[in-house]
Amino acid sequence: MDLTTVWFALIAGLWIGYFFLEGFDFGVGILAPFLGKNESERRALLRTIGPVWDGNEVWVIVAGGATFAAFPEWYATLFSGFYLALFLLLVGLIVRGIGIEYRNKRSSTAWRTRWDMLIALGSFIPALLWGVAFANIVAGVPIDASKNFTGDLFTLLNPFGLLGGLTTLSLFLTHGLTFLALKTEGDLRARANAMVMPVGIAAAVIAVAFLGWANAQRGSTLSEVTSVVAALALVVALVANRVKREGWAFLLTGVTLALAVVSLFAALYPDVMPSSTNPAYSLTITNASSTPYTLTIMTVVAVIFTPIVLIYQGWTYYIFRKRVSVDRTPVKS
């Protein structure tokens, strides 16, 4: 396996980590204003992600940096062509982060309600747009002979792209609900448990339709197998939640997201950004990559520092592993 393939797989791994960890953050952010019936419950819901949400965002920063260093042509075409969509996504992330930090700066109910809705909106936009972006990357976008994207924002908002957006949105909501069922107590836990099944069934239907369509367009044996296993993992997750095995349910919704990412990258390989204008204009792991020397240096750095990051983040989750209770969540006046 050459280094271009290794880094294609490593970037897929970074997106798996991001969707697994940030996926439940998005789900909780969208659900908090509606699942929480009062200020104490909404604070408790946000406390479940309070210690980890900003650390989870590091995965997307590293994924972007790795793409820039390993596949600069891919990075240039992607970020210039998807500029407006990524700008909207970034605005959503900024608004969500500000909302989480600022909602408790004043005791006003109106102030907190406005920030809660902005947190929900700031979580909804990325949860939708990540799916739109990945769907278009896999299906192919208009790219000319100079490797320039020739479409616009509305080019990305096609039926397949929007179905991809609904897929990530529904899966993140399901993942967020299984996380809340695992991390809360009492009425919040019961409410999250009760919502997992209907939201999860809807997510399963949407995800099967999307992955089936993706594989019909440019599937491979690996992408088809991982799609089937992802669907089975989601079904088992719903059953696990039904019998109150919340830890297994959360793990399996995460596995569903991970396998969905694997399926998309497997369908994409060896392209990194197919051209719908002319297949000859497609960006591949060969014509979009950095030099072998650059990839070698990056590999050495990754081998040294990746385990350190994983150990530190694992330690953080271990420290904050206990359930959050409304009774132990004081409301600041």
Secondary structure as UniProt FT lines:
FT   HELIX           3..35
FT   HELIX           39..47
FT   TURN            48..52
FT   HELIX           53..56
FT   HELIX           58..70
FT   HELIX           72..81
FT   HELIX           83..102
FT   TURN            103..104
FT   HELIX           109..139
FT   TURN            145..146
FT   HELIX           153..156
FT   HELIX           159..183
FT   HELIX           186..218
FT   HELIX           221..242
FT   TURN            243..244
FT   HELIX           246..268
FT   TURN            269..270
FT   STRAND          271..273
FT   HELIX           279..281
FT   STRAND          283..284
FT   TURN            285..288
FT   HELIX           292..319
FT   HELIX           326..328
//
